[in-house]
């Protein structure tokens, strides 16, 4: 690995989670297991339940849908945070942190903007508020140009664009009845789409109900200056100052992951995907067609240990 390459740690959000994610690493890597166990104990104090039990010992397998937000929110965070700390302890340090949606909370925590305890508090509170106050919603990934939303979907549904993944892939979100209308239109137009395994319409009006209550909790925490540079999927660029409203923008504003990647150089960056799946590196392959400096560890199809060892070989 060329020493001038900047390493960017990637963290994903809702939609790529599954039962047993990280289980191979948990069973085989003592560093990862230690962080997971520690995080689980902290989470137990907040919600009196074990996320590790839900992930690995509930009797569910990868084929079962894992979409209960009260459990998926902390699970997604703890998997990625533990994986990042494991990689750090192996001597691989990030030059930049880039999260998408919930993954931004991992970036903020690793950078020191949030304490670990405050981050877990916010994530668990957010999930509980969503389940208590928000109407059922959905998110749909659409494999087409966003013009189809402007020219067609926006005229017939209240769905909003929730994320721009790459040129011909975007996500819409809203209440379930609105996304059902969108799916019917997409079927008629023979447009390929995929419904994400979530229960709420993140990054749309469908989560607005919890803003006031969530911001009351945000007001109780302290925000610090980032110690590791942060690339923002909310703003589509590097950010140096994080106001408290940003912690709401992460869940409400559209994800501009593609804008961040488009602004990065092609040949002096390596991407280390510490997300729950290969989704983010797949997006980058579509955006940066000639960049092969990408590493993913976790994937629903397995071989996590082999990919982890490959990453270690590249940087040791």
GINORLIN-V894955 format. One line per field, one symbol per residue. psi: psi as a letter, one per 20 degrees, with the letter a starting at -180 (. if undefined). A space follows every 10 residues. Layout:
psi=???
//
This chain:
psi=ppiipppopq prbqhjqqqj pjhghhhioh gggggggggh hghhhhjkqp hhggghkiiq rhiqpnjohh hhghggghgh ghgghggghi joqphqpoqp chhhhgghgh ijgqqgghgh gggggggggg hhhqqprrpp ppmrqihhgg ifghiirjqq phqogagkpr pqqaqghghg gghgghghil pprppqmqiq mqkrhiihhj gghghhghii rpprqpippp ppigikrqqi porhhhhhhh hhqqplghhg ghiqqhikpp poojaiajgh hhghhhgnhj ojmppqgpqh jakggghghg gghhj.
//
